Every structure is written in structure tokens, then in C-alpha cells.
Amino acid sequence: MKTHILRGSKQKIAEDLVRISGEVREAIVFEDEPLPAAAEPGGTEDLFAEMGPFMVDVRDVDDSREAIYTRLDGE
């Protein structure tokens, strides 16, 4: 199997792609996204709001070196 890397504008890539015999199995497309409101001056959007459902809220966490490297019962 031979691979091809096509670079350039969308038009150039499309023109080069139709000249290649074989099938296309995968394409990687880089799309610029608009900046979130927090990145704009005066923006107040919480950058980490989308991570909220995946976060754990724990009180009084002992993150000292000793606590991290000491085995608990059953470990």
C-alpha cells in the first residue's frame, strides 16, 4: 500500500485527490475554531465549565508527598 500526503488549499488537495487511483480510507482536516468568549477581552466564560461533569469535588485532600507515596490497606 502506498500513502500520499496532499498539502495546499482545499481546491489543490481536491484536484490532486481525484488523480490518485485507489480508495480514500481516512482524511485529517484542520478547521480553525472561533475563540471562546473568555479569550476575548472582557469575556467571562468559565474555561473549565465543560469539564464540570467529569470533575470530583473532594474536601480536605492530603496531597503531601508522604500521603501520595504511602500505601493504604489493601494496596
C-alpha positions as CSV (number, residue, x, y, z in Angstrom):
1,M,0.0,0.0,0.0
2,K,1.3,3.5,-0.9
3,T,0.3,6.6,1.1
4,H,0.1,10.1,-0.2
5,I,0.3,13.4,1.7
6,L,-1.6,16.2,0.0
7,R,-0.9,19.7,1.0
8,G,-2.2,23.1,-0.1
9,S,-5.6,24.7,-0.4
10,K,-8.8,22.7,-0.4
11,Q,-9.1,23.2,-4.2
12,K,-5.5,22.0,-4.8
13,I,-6.0,19.0,-2.5
14,A,-9.3,18.1,-4.2
15,E,-7.6,18.3,-7.6
16,D,-4.7,16.1,-6.5
17,L,-7.0,13.6,-4.8
18,V,-9.1,12.8,-7.9
19,R,-5.9,12.0,-9.8
20,I,-5.0,9.2,-7.4
21,S,-6.3,5.7,-8.1
22,G,-7.5,3.7,-5.2
23,E,-9.8,4.4,-2.3
24,V,-9.7,7.1,0.4
25,R,-9.7,5.5,3.9
26,E,-9.1,8.4,6.1
27,A,-8.7,12.2,5.9
28,I,-7.4,14.7,8.5
29,V,-8.9,18.2,8.3
30,F,-7.7,21.1,10.3
31,E,-10.5,23.6,11.0
32,D,-9.9,26.9,12.8
33,E,-12.4,27.4,15.6
34,P,-13.6,30.8,16.8
35,L,-12.1,32.0,20.0
36,P,-14.3,31.4,23.1
37,A,-15.7,34.5,24.9
38,A,-13.2,34.1,27.7
39,A,-10.3,34.6,25.2
40,E,-11.8,37.9,24.1
41,P,-11.2,41.0,26.2
42,G,-13.9,41.3,28.8
43,G,-15.1,37.7,28.3
44,T,-16.5,36.0,31.4
45,E,-17.0,32.4,30.2
46,D,-15.5,29.8,32.5
47,L,-12.8,28.0,30.5
48,F,-13.3,24.8,32.6
49,A,-17.1,24.7,32.7
50,E,-17.3,21.9,30.1
51,M,-15.1,19.7,32.4
52,G,-17.5,20.1,35.3
53,P,-19.4,16.7,34.8
54,F,-16.0,14.9,34.9
55,M,-14.6,16.5,38.0
56,V,-14.7,15.2,41.5
57,D,-15.2,17.5,44.5
58,V,-13.2,16.3,47.5
59,R,-12.8,18.2,50.7
60,D,-9.6,18.1,52.9
61,V,-7.4,16.3,50.4
62,D,-3.9,15.3,51.8
63,D,-1.7,15.7,48.7
64,S,1.6,15.7,50.7
65,R,4.4,13.6,49.4
66,E,4.1,11.2,52.3
67,A,0.4,10.7,51.7
68,I,0.9,10.1,48.0
69,Y,3.6,7.5,48.4
70,T,2.2,5.7,51.5
71,R,0.3,2.5,50.6
72,L,-3.2,2.2,52.1
73,D,-4.7,-1.0,53.5
74,G,-5.3,-3.4,50.6
75,E,-3.0,-1.7,48.1
